[in-house]
Amino acid sequence: MVHELTGDAAAALHRDTFYLDAAVPLVNARLLPHYVPDLQAGGVDAILTTVASLEDCHYAVSALADWHALANSGAHPFRICTTVAEFRAAKRDGVLAVGLHFQGGNPIEQDVDLIDAYYALGVRVCQLTYNARNFIGDGCLEDENAGLSNFGRKVIRRLDERRMVIDISHVGERTSLEALSLATGPVVATHANARGVHDSARNLTDDQIRAIAASGGVIGLCGFPAFIAPDDPPTLEQMIDHAVYISDLVGPGHIGLGLDFAIEDEEDYDYFGYDPRYYPRPPWTWPIGLGGFFRDAPNITTALRRRGFDEREVRGILGENFLRVFQQVWGA
């Protein structure tokens, strides 16, 4: 069934809903002041900022120090949040909630005790790999698909003990399924789409989607154009195709948003070692309907309703589904 919303009704739904983007590499501590107006204009209540991905412990701790220094300055309307209660309080108070996220396990190096230190510094979501193999396991672009290492199994156990959310975006299929089998709580893919809609190695197979849902986890719809459709640029509606597919497979309660907005140049492309089979060289043209990045967030609300998701389901996708997982993993 198609649900048509008037402009006022869609705006009210978007405004009243808790809106969380679970993958935000674009906004670091240095650039947050620049993006605050766009985040506010789009009604974005919370983000998971990418603190580090390929980098080592020294880089990660330095980046975390930058975030804490900015928060302690009180100069900008945001808070670092480590509980769902803090996320909700930030929305009530009209300030941005920022969660700290590793988009790759490299900062753990070869020392599981560093996980404890990162937890103490506020990190609450940890992705295992970033496309390539690391000490934890194989990334999604490794041809061998070798799975978790022995050290990686120790990492899963420690993340579980410390009640950090495990993220399998950018993670190899076998690695992710092994992590899901070891984890005792919900596992998420903060930013990934369905391979059944668009066959990219960065997207999730049906087996991965089912396993995430069976764990109680959530998959964040990713706006990166090459993971949506072969069209350049794709459209917002084509991104919503992934939501419909995942919903038909496992239900709308396992869908969220992790739009992955980024502005990268040739130097960034080489630094991250992107594979041109799956990542076109920049500049990237973002989906029609999302070209304004955070300012276009209300378009997602309208598109979801137009494609048949009811108000409760839309609220879940825009943020409540991820909050449910965070509550379950982090506790009170």
Disulfide bonds with the S-S distance in Angstrom:
none
